[in-house]
Amino acid sequence: MKYGLLILSLFSLHIVHAQSWQVVGAQGLGNVADIVEYDGHIYIVGDIDEIGGVVMNHIAMWDGNSWVALNSGLGEYGTCMEVYNNELYVGGFFQMAGGILANRMAKWNGSAWSSVSTGLDMMLAPHDMEAIENVLYIGGSPDLACNTPKVNMVSWNGTSIGTVGTGELELISSSIVSGTVYSLTEHQGDLYVAGYFDFVDGISCEGLLRWDGVSWDALPSGHPSNFNLEVEFIDGNLTVADNSSGVSQWNGSNWVDFIQGWPGNGSTYAMVEYNSTPVIGGAYNDVPYSQNSQGNWSPVGGMPGSVMINKMEIIGNELYAVGRQYVDVGGTVEQRALVMKWVGGPLSADRILAPKFVVSPNPSAGIFTLEQSILQSGKLTVYDLFGHKILEKEIRSKSTTFDLARNHSGVYIVEVNHEMGTYTRRVVVH
């Protein structure tokens, strides 16, 4: 659903990129896996030994001035965090948290650690967590040495840990590798799961599933991989990153290449929307990339060294990126814990200005309505992905309806031109 060279000649691009990533506090040694906000503070977790010479033991809190240890921290590295029932839940490969036996999952109430039931030691090694209403979901890798050698998807209801369905998202196409869950996200109250698996509870799938609170449902077939690393909803559409450097998006009818023309290379581990702009990051040895409304990708600022982004999060309307970077220090390469905040302003001016109007419903069977917050008379033009003009209409009111029902299913570009400028939106006819 990218628009090619022909489309580039039709639209003017307004891209703003400054070299404006700011290190948050002192920089430590290690690798940061996750970042969240809890109780007004920023927390990071990963394989982090120290920051600014202060021992952190894999987890730390930013108090606005410096990084602070959480008592004695974690015994081994952490992988994921989630806020649930007003407490911070942490998962990872640790047995101890704050000196308490925790078995791979613990919770922090702002001053002290406590265990979560008997933990996950006899079930799985967690990779991601997602809280939906009164349930905390945990996905990861099964522990083949334990009593439940295939379980990789469980939940916590505040009282007990149980499996999600059977909890066995299997990889039946392999007699060697076990199924693994890598990423969880919520959309409209349902849980979406991505990983390396192809079967669960009698259902065949392609490394993608939806859990509605009662049962599993396979997501649209035809996805190019059953080995998926990240799942998010971008522009309201299901978007999935696989382990072959691809990112696909479901447009309501088909899976399409979300990063066609992307100049980067490597697996994508993190995807967010920042002020309506898609941003991706991963094992690129480079900074994250953002996409403008014409589908073109550009690097976001600059970071020194070889960079890997594990997670991006929007906290207080600010974009944070965490991971690791290799930096040459006097001829010696150091792996540094990366915690950066974007302070360079809008990533893509066309997307910042475009919310002056909304096109809905999107997707639709063909009838769309352009709604403006303030009346701006002008012209509405619709193009297909090859640059052909499909429709042209005058804008004379805040609400303008246009009809694409006679056109083929797919993605179209809506251009709005008035005295304030030219802005674009993508719409999908299904």
C-alpha positions in Angstrom: 0.0 0.0 0.0 2.9 2.3 -0.7 2.5 4.7 -3.6 5.6 4.4 -5.8 7.5 7.0 -7.7 4.6 8.2 -9.8 2.7 9.1 -6.7 5.6 11.1 -5.4 5.3 13.6 -8.2 1.6 14.2 -7.2 2.1 15.3 -3.6 4.4 17.7 -1.9 6.2 16.2 1.1 6.6 18.0 4.4 9.1 16.1 6.5 10.8 17.6 9.5 13.7 15.6 11.0 16.2 17.1 13.4 19.1 15.2 15.0 17.2 15.4 18.3 17.3 12.3 20.4 18.1 13.1 24.0 19.7 10.6 26.4 17.6 10.2 29.6 20.0 10.7 32.5 23.3 9.0 32.7 23.9 6.1 30.3 24.6 2.6 31.7 26.0 -0.6 30.4 23.7 -3.4 29.1 20.6 -3.8 27.0 17.1 -2.3 27.8 14.2 -4.6 26.9 11.1 -2.5 28.0 10.0 0.9 29.2 6.7 1.8 30.9 5.2 4.6 33.1 4.0 3.7 36.5 2.8 6.0 39.3 4.2 9.1 37.5 7.7 7.7 36.9 9.4 6.0 34.1 10.7 2.4 34.6 13.1 0.4 32.4 14.0 -3.3 32.6 16.5 -5.5 30.8 20.0 -6.8 31.2 21.2 -3.7 33.0 23.9 -3.9 35.6 24.6 -0.2 36.4 23.7 3.3 35.3 26.1 6.2 36.0 28.1 3.9 38.3 25.1 3.0 40.4 24.2 -0.7 40.6 20.7 -1.3 39.3 20.4 -5.1 39.0 18.4 -5.1 35.8 15.6 -2.6 36.6 15.6 1.1 37.4 13.2 4.1 37.9 13.7 7.6 36.5 12.6 10.1 39.2 13.0 13.1 36.9 16.6 13.8 37.8 18.4 10.5 38.0 18.0 6.7 37.7 17.2 5.0 41.0 17.5 1.3 42.0 14.4 -0.6 43.1 15.8 -2.0 46.3 18.0 -4.9 45.4 16.4 -5.3 42.0 16.2 -8.5 40.1 18.4 -11.6 40.3 18.7 -11.9 36.5 17.5 -9.9 33.6 14.0 -8.8 33.0 12.1 -8.9 29.6 8.8 -7.2 30.0 6.6 -5.0 32.3 2.9 -4.0 32.5 0.8 -2.0 35.0 -2.1 -4.1 36.4 -4.3 -3.3 39.4 -2.2 -0.2 40.3 1.0 -2.3 40.6 4.0 -2.8 38.2 4.3 -6.4 37.1 7.7 -7.5 35.8 8.6 -10.7 33.9 11.9 -12.2 33.0 14.5 -14.9 33.6 15.0 -14.1 37.3 14.2 -16.2 40.3 14.6 -13.4 42.9 13.1 -9.9 43.1 14.1 -7.7 46.0 15.4 -10.7 47.8 12.1 -12.5 47.5 11.6 -15.8 45.6 9.5 -14.8 42.6 10.1 -17.4 39.8 10.1 -15.2 36.7 7.3 -12.8 37.6 7.1 -10.3 40.4 5.2 -7.1 41.3 6.3 -3.7 42.6 4.0 -1.4 44.5 6.2 1.7 44.5 8.2 0.8 47.6 8.5 -3.0 47.9 8.6 -6.3 45.9 6.2 -9.2 46.3 5.7 -12.5 44.5 2.8 -13.3 42.1 1.4 -16.6 43.4 4.1 -19.2 42.8 5.4 -17.4 39.7 6.0 -18.9 36.2 8.9 -21.2 37.0 7.1 -24.4 36.1 5.3 -22.9 33.1 7.2 -20.5 30.8 9.8 -17.7 30.3 7.8 -14.5 29.6 8.4 -12.3 26.6 5.5 -9.9 26.8 2.5 -8.9 29.0 -0.8 -7.1 28.2 -3.5 -6.1 30.7 -7.1 -6.1 29.4 -9.7 -5.1 32.0 -9.3 -7.4 35.0 -6.9 -9.9 33.4 -3.1 -9.8 32.9 -2.0 -11.9 29.9 1.6 -13.3 29.8 3.1 -14.9 26.7 6.6 -16.4 26.2 8.6 -19.5 25.6 7.7 -22.9 27.1 10.1 -24.4 29.6 10.8 -27.8 28.3 12.3 -28.9 31.6 9.1 -28.2 33.5 5.8 -29.9 34.1 4.0 -28.0 31.2 6.5 -28.4 28.3 4.2 -26.8 25.7 2.5 -23.9 27.7 3.4 -20.5 26.4 0.3 -18.4 27.0 -1.1 -17.8 30.5 -3.2 -15.2 32.4 -3.4 -13.8 35.9 -6.7 -12.7 37.3 -5.4 -11.2 40.6 -5.9 -14.5 42.4 -4.4 -17.3 40.3 -2.5 -18.1 37.2 -4.2 -20.2 34.5 -3.7 -21.1 30.9 -5.4 -19.1 28.0 -7.4 -21.9 26.4 -5.0 -24.8 26.7 -2.2 -22.3 26.7 -0.4 -24.4 24.1 0.3 -22.4 21.0 2.2 -25.1 19.1 4.6 -25.3 16.2 3.4 -28.6 14.8 5.4 -28.0 11.5 8.6 -28.6 13.6 9.5 -31.7 15.6 12.4 -29.8 17.1 11.3 -26.2 17.9 8.5 -25.4 20.3 6.0 -22.7 19.8 6.8 -19.2 21.2 4.8 -16.1 21.9 6.7 -12.8 21.3 4.2 -10.0 21.3 0.8 -9.1 22.7 -1.4 -6.1 22.1 -5.0 -5.1 22.8 -7.6 -3.9 20.2 -11.3 -3.2 21.0 -11.1 -5.4 24.1 -9.6 -8.4 22.4 -6.1 -9.8 22.8 -3.9 -10.1 19.7 -0.9 -12.5 19.8 2.1 -12.8 17.5 4.9 -15.4 17.6 6.2 -18.6 16.1 3.4 -21.1 16.1 0.9 -22.6 13.7 -1.7 -24.5 15.8 -3.8 -24.0 19.0 -6.8 -25.8 20.4 -7.7 -27.4 17.1 -7.2 -24.2 15.1 -4.5 -23.8 12.4 -2.9 -20.4 12.2 0.0 -18.4 10.8 1.7 -17.1 14.0 -1.2 -14.7 14.6 -4.2 -15.2 16.9 -7.0 -13.3 18.5 -8.4 -14.2 22.0 -11.9 -12.7 22.7 -11.8 -13.7 26.4 -13.4 -17.1 25.7 -11.8 -18.7 22.6 -9.1 -18.4 20.0 -9.6 -17.2 16.5 -7.1 -17.4 13.6 -6.4 -14.1 11.9 -6.7 -13.6 8.2 -4.8 -16.2 6.2 -2.2 -15.4 3.6 0.2 -13.7 5.9 3.8 -14.2 4.5 5.2 -15.8 7.7 4.3 -17.8 10.8 7.3 -16.4 12.6 6.2 -13.0 13.9 8.0 -10.7 16.3 5.6 -7.8 16.9 1.9 -7.0 16.5 0.3 -3.5 16.7 -2.6 -1.6 15.2 -1.3 1.3 13.0 -3.8 3.6 11.4 -6.4 1.3 13.0 -5.1 -1.6 10.9 -3.6 -4.9 12.1 0.2 -4.6 11.5 2.7 -7.4 12.0 6.5 -7.6 11.8 8.1 -10.9 11.0 11.6 -12.3 11.4 12.5 -11.9 7.8 12.7 -8.1 7.9 9.1 -7.7 6.7 6.2 -5.7 8.0 2.7 -6.5 6.7 -0.6 -4.8 7.2 -4.1 -6.1 6.8 -6.1 -3.5 4.7 -9.5 -5.2 5.1 -9.1 -7.4 2.1 -5.4 -8.5 1.8 -2.1 -8.4 3.5 0.1 -5.7 2.0 3.7 -4.7 2.4 3.6 -1.9 4.9 7.3 -0.9 4.4 7.6 -1.1 0.7 10.4 1.3 -0.3 11.8 1.4 3.2 15.5 2.2 2.9 16.4 0.3 6.1 17.3 -3.4 6.8 16.7 -5.8 9.6 14.0 -7.2 11.8 11.4 -4.8 13.4 10.9 -5.2 17.1 8.9 -2.0 17.9 6.0 -0.1 16.2 4.1 2.9 17.4 2.0 5.8 16.2 3.4 9.1 17.4 1.1 12.1 16.7 -0.6 10.0 13.9 2.8 9.1 12.4 3.9 5.4 12.1 7.3 4.8 13.6 9.2 1.5 13.5 12.5 0.4 15.1 14.5 -2.7 15.5 17.7 -4.5 14.7 18.6 -2.0 12.0 22.0 -0.8 13.3 20.3 2.5 12.9 17.7 4.9 14.3 13.9 4.3 14.0 12.1 5.3 10.8 8.9 7.3 10.4 6.4 7.2 7.6 4.7 10.2 6.0 1.2 10.1 4.6 2.5 9.3 1.1 4.0 6.1 2.4 7.7 7.3 2.3 10.0 6.3 5.2 12.8 8.5 6.6 15.2 8.0 9.5 14.2 9.8 12.7 17.2 11.9 13.8 20.5 10.3 14.6 22.1 8.3 17.4 25.8 7.5 17.8 27.1 4.0 17.2 25.3 0.8 16.1 21.8 0.9 17.5 19.2 -1.7 18.2 15.7 -0.6 19.3 13.8 -3.2 21.4 10.8 -1.1 22.4 9.2 2.4 21.8 6.6 3.9 24.0 4.7 7.2 24.1 4.7 8.5 27.7 3.2 11.9 28.4 2.9 12.6 24.7 6.6 12.1 24.3 8.3 9.3 22.3 10.8 7.1 24.1 13.1 4.4 22.5 15.0 1.8 24.4 17.5 -0.9 23.5 21.2 -1.0 23.2 24.0 0.7 21.2 27.6 -0.3 20.5 29.9 2.7 20.8 33.6 2.9 20.1 35.3 4.3 23.3 39.0 4.8 22.7 39.2 1.8 20.5 37.1 -0.4 22.7 33.5 -1.2 21.7 31.1 -0.9 24.6 27.5 -2.1 24.7 25.5 0.7 26.3 22.0 0.7 27.6 19.9 2.9 25.3 17.2 5.1 26.8 16.4 8.0 24.5 13.6 10.7 24.3 12.7 12.4 21.0 12.9 16.2 21.4 13.0 17.1 17.7 9.3 18.1 17.3 6.9 16.8 14.7 8.2 13.8 12.8 6.1 14.6 9.7 4.4 17.9 9.3 1.9 16.6 6.8 0.5 14.2 9.4 0.5 16.9 12.1 -1.5 19.3 10.0 -3.7 16.6 8.4 -5.9 16.1 11.5 -7.7 19.3 10.5 -9.9 16.8 8.6 -11.1 13.2 9.1 -12.4 10.8 6.5 -14.8 8.1 7.8 -15.8 5.4 7.9 -12.5 3.9 6.9 -12.5 1.2 5.6 -15.9 1.3 3.9 -17.9 -0.3 1.1 -17.2 2.9 -0.9 -19.2 5.8 0.7 -16.9 8.2 2.6 -17.4 11.5 4.4 -14.8 14.2 4.8 -15.4 16.1 8.1 -13.6 19.4 8.8 -13.4 21.1 12.2 -13.4 24.5 10.5 -14.9 25.1 7.0 -12.1 25.5 4.4 -13.4 25.7 0.9 -11.3 23.9 -1.7 -11.0 20.7 -3.8 -11.1 17.0 -2.9 -9.3 14.7 -5.4 -9.0 10.9 -5.1 -6.2 8.9 -6.8 -5.5 5.2 -7.1 -2.1 3.8 -6.2 -0.9 4.2 -9.8 -1.5 8.0 -9.7 -4.7 7.9 -11.8 -7.3 10.5 -10.9 -10.5 8.7 -9.8 -12.7 11.6 -8.6 -12.7 15.3 -8.1 -15.1 17.3 -6.1 -15.5 20.8 -4.7 -15.5 21.3 -0.9 -18.2 23.8 0.1 -19.1 22.7 3.6 -17.7 21.1 6.7 -19.1 17.8 5.6 -18.4 16.4 2.1 -19.6 12.9 1.0 -17.9 11.2 -1.9 -18.6 7.8 -3.5 -16.0 5.2 -4.5 -18.4 2.2 -4.5 -18.0 1.6 -8.2 -14.2 1.2 -7.9 -12.3 -1.9 -7.2 -11.5 -2.9 -3.6 -8.2 -1.5 -2.4 -6.3 1.5 -1.1 -6.9 5.1 -2.5 -5.3 8.4 -1.8 -7.6 11.3 -0.8 -6.0 14.7 -1.5 -7.6 17.8 0.1 -6.4 21.2 -1.3 -7.4 24.5 0.2 -5.8 27.8 1.2 -4.2 26.2 4.3 -2.3 23.8 2.1 -2.5 20.3 0.6 -3.1 17.3 2.9 -3.7 13.6 2.2 -5.4 10.6 3.7 -5.4 6.9 2.8 -8.8 5.2 2.5 -9.7 1.5 2.0 -12.6 0.3 -0.1 -13.5 -3.3 0.8 
